[in-house]
Amino acid sequence: MATELEELVEFLSSPSPQLRKAAIDIVRGLTGSNEGIQTLASHSSLALPPLSRLLQDSSPDISSASADALINLSQVSDLASKLVSLGIVGASMEVMHKRTELSRKLVMLLVNLTQVEVGVSALLQVGDEKMEGLYVAKLVRSFTWSSSAESSEDAFEHVASILVNISKSEAGRRVLLDPKRALLKQVVRQSDSTNPIRKKGVCGTIRNCCFEADNQLQNLLIISEYLWPALLLPVSGKKIYSDEDRSKMPPELSNALSHEREVEEDPEIRKQSLEAIYMISMLEAGRKALWAVNGPRILQVGYEDEEDPKVMEAYEQIGSLLVDNDGAE
């Protein structure tokens, strides 16, 4: 005899929209508590397939409720992996561009799914030479376009978190750093966003990509016009720089440092910016590029204004690196 949960799951596949709606509403309610999630997890092989299919239901209310339930369930790593195996990444990307009203929820779902390795691989489309990186390119395009849209809700702001997740993997960094795609260039240009979610995610993505500096320094420096402001301005302090200092900088830095500006208040952004600069500066060509924009002077001034111990330590790490290599170059 079927249990109550098994009967409920059966209704998720009912031909009646009313019954599907009633069932998905109950399931969504269950996913709002740890106990409910555990109950569904114990029957995941039974519950996840029909629940995933409802994401593409013809009824907007049903697909929206399905998205809510999937977001909650995908916070559990094991369930996230099972959802990936059911093709939920591809389904999310397909629905996202058909039903814009679900975009925000589906982006949040992808944030959770890319917390697991198989989710990252699925989003990157690893193993498919013709398609690899296509989903990411679509997300980056939506991320950059939506930043200029006049809307009270930034539906794609959490793409920033997805980019951080995928850039933790070598395959993800390869896609982002591919000069033919120019994806990192598009992402970096979001570094001056007033949205803290975007700003922090962009900074984290740049930092992660700098782990490839040994092999891909040229692909990082090819976007110097955007990269150095993204990394140096958050750690430039609050002083107005002298004409002499600014005369040794490119316009994108000298103009920004010629007047009063908002100081980067998030110490994590300052720290990650410095970590990225450090990884670039570990290479001789990277140090030369930093000197070429008068970066050491910016770091010196920024350090004078810094009060956070961990951020100060990151400044000092770069300072030691530059001093140790000054005589050798």
Buried (B, 14 or more C-beta within 10 A) or exposed (E): EEEEBEEBBBBBBBEEEEBBBBBBBBBBEBBEEEEBBEBBBEBBEBBBBBBBBBBBBEBEEBBBBBBBBBBBBBBBEEBBBBBBEBEBBBBBBBBBEEBEEBBBBBBBBBBBBBBBEBBBBBBBBBEEEEEBBBBBBEBBBBBBEBBEEEEEEBBBBBBBBBBBBBBBBEBBBBBBBBEEBBBBBBBBBBBBBEBEBBBBBBBBBBBBBBBBBEEBBEBBBBBBBBBBBBBBBBBBBEBEBEEEBBEBBBEBBBEBBBEEBEEBEEBBBBBBBBBBBBBBBBBEEBBEBBBBBBBBBBBBBBBEEBEEEEBBEBBBBBBEBBEEEEEEE
